[in-house]
Amino acid sequence: MALLVLDNFIGGKFVPCSSYIDSYNPSTGDVYCRVPDSGKEEVEAAVKAAKAAFPIWSSKSPLERSRILNKLADLIEHDLEEFAQAESKDQGKTITFARTVDIPRAVYNFRFFASSILHHRTECTEMASVGCMHYTSRAPVGVAGLISPWNLPLYLLTWKIAPAIACGNTVVAKPSEMTSVTAWMMCKLLEKAGVPHGVVNVVFGTGTKAGEALVCHPDVPLISFTGSTLTAQRIMEKSAPHCKRLSLELGGKNPAVIFDDADLTQCIPTTVRSSFANQGEICLCTSRIFVQRGIYSEFLRRFVAEAKKWKVGNPSDPTVDVGALISKEHLEKVRNYVKKAQAEGARVLCGEGVDSLALPTGNQKGYFMLPTVIAEAKDESCCMQEEIFGPVTCVVAFDTEEEVIERANSVKYGLAATVWSSNVGRVHRVAQRLQSGLVWTNCWLVRDLNMPFGGMKASGIGREGAKDSYEFFTEVKTITVKH
Ligand code: NAD
């Protein structure tokens, strides 16, 4: 089969690039497609197209923009199976996850913002004593730079494109160089959906070339970024001379806190899912599990038994639970964490180095790893402090509520936590004291897009969601009228 070659999408047209890079299918280790290796020149052309489209797009009514977003959602939904197949091959995720999570959520992102944009209200106050009325007025900002990671490719990119264009901005998006295919497929649908040329431009390529050119471009006043904390630091540095508006959704080291009165029949399968879903490559995945000492042994036994049931293999097989990790380098990095844990005195109870991995013939060169459970790692060890971003989770025991709150908070990150207990008072108390932008109690990954989403500490700056994204992608002005 001929190799897929992607082109940049600028001003409503696919435009070839002067050089290309290889992108791999993680489940086979073969080259899956060739991606433009864009740089300053391509970003310049995309920003120019986005600037030219801004006056017309920003002057459309929210209702007109809403209709176009809904049409785009319908078109992606119509091609859901093709998108899911491509996402699975491009990222290594299971076809089931792509079909039930990634692509449906990308569709929903457009539908959600198509609706929410119709319901915002501005504020008004009166100062009768001086005969003045104050009100706020909001307007789109301009060209938005959107940079997304590889783990949930279309899901996270559309979570940025949808609110940005719903609010009347035009965009230049840069997906991860490792997972560009579904963004390219979406570009093919834009004209049919009625998105005017230049409103959505997509430039493919690496972070250091294409991403940085976008971050440094003087005509891009805002950057919405999802990715690692390290890259975010670089983006803050590079964008500082331009005083850009930044939204940063970053890494996590998410704790699950399990008290001895937790309902283990709910807690264990959910915590296995929160640890290993999408190969553990979700920023919200659990990677430190604190279990109250009275139920520690029982939990560990049942948790390991459940983790061992997760089938690793060809991602296009609908019975497979764990696909391939994104790259050879990433697989090596994740494996090294397990080795470091052992060297630091922890015990590996199942998975990497303990159980054997049998792969189908076509997947022998893929980047696979078994769900791995580590016990008794020290709180200060690498495995308990650093984001691993793979199918590895650590289980440790605790005694008191006070103690576990302090230990759960003792990392630089603060993205997502889960608390398991049937004591309603304790659930509220602990949730409020955990340093985490999101706390799920007795559940995981239940999201209402109206609610703020984002991390504390090194996990991010800013929030996304109906109100928060609207505020980020619009500029507010306070007008005072004396009557
Ligand atoms: P990454 O930071 O390496 O890359 C993210 C994006 O930034 C990619 O498109 C990349 O090309 C680009 N990039 C890299 N260097 C850049 C630079 N100097 N300037 C501009 N752009 C640059 O992250 P990743 O490995 O793709 O994704 C994994 C990380 O993303 C994990 O840390 C994970 O926790 C985080 N993540 C966070 C969330 C969240 O909502 N908080 C969601 C998903 C993933």
Residues whose N, C-alpha, C, O or C-beta is under 5 A from the ligand:
A	BS01	NAD	I147 S148 P149 W150 K174 P175 S176 E177 G205 T206 G207 T208 G211 E212 V215 T226 G227 S228 T229 T231 R234 E249 L250 G251 G252 C283 S459
